[in-house]
Amino acid sequence: MDDVKTVADMGGQGEAMLCAGDALDAKACIRAKRGRGRARAFDPDAVLEKVLQIFWERGFAATSLDNIATTTDVSRPSLAGAVGDKEQLHIKSMDLYRQRINEQLDKVLTCNGEACTLLSIVRRCFDIMVDTFTGAKRYGDLKPKADPKVLSQMMVGLTANTKPHKE
């Protein structure tokens, strides 16, 4: 909790925006009420990690605030006070997912001293596809006998052999 900081006082309304890590964007922060009670005893980033996993495994409709509270070891009132409702938790967890995808794409498209060739970019993209299919297999979205590397090779092959559409 040492890395949580107040980045904005919400106009004397007894609320503040709390951000973990290096987050500066208000969308990545949690609106927190000030006042009575003790300081939060949970790490917002760790909670969002678990929430993302719950939504990934169960889906939005099949996930309840009770599921989230049990899995994260954070009470429903604390979740509601820090984040809001289930929809807000879903939005923040999807923002975390999108941030990760953007970071992966940046790695694919950025050449940091290595040979910046089309082949090196395709190889980095292939590695990400293998990781994605491996995750899908782990969560039961692929059959147990599915091979993530073979699926990735098929995707690259299909993409490379697709004729561009001319308008």
Steps between C-alpha positions, in 0.01 A plus 500: 500500500801730509461575129138625529482876474228764498505677166193721530280634774143488370409856590457468873229235462683263729625296204835460328642314201748233611742354250738208536843483343575763236140550383419859421183448298183540705351197319767282660422628847248421767264757646532470875300665775694664777383515849442256779647154504840362439708508186437241231665170574519380140704573192273629219732361230497152654121512532460601134729210399269256676185670370630477144561128545151447647329678210720311252407163650130558575387788279322815615150355544614195699719705737347647813641749746499214751730299266729799469503570874578136581777467241668832582455474878353851496155561647215617280474834685873560452474417128198727463670780691821478299375424151125507482284227354570187296487696175774736617714203605450349157593824324817542707602137449444532123713817505775293662462234228512764224811653658672160489406448135636845415826420683532176302438680172760760593750218558418350161535825309796648689852415389734543796840444352401173335470451128191696404383283216158378400608150601592611855163676538313190377696282744411726793136498392513119475632474856209711625252280311649188660463663844139597422405149385676353803290722727181406314586131546564552871155659543327220308428704186693246290486123499762332724678348198531837321860607440543880538812502279324316215198730525730803483679357195162450333401861576824637359467276194140602437581868546804485273305326223192719508462713193444868591158633409514778241229765509 
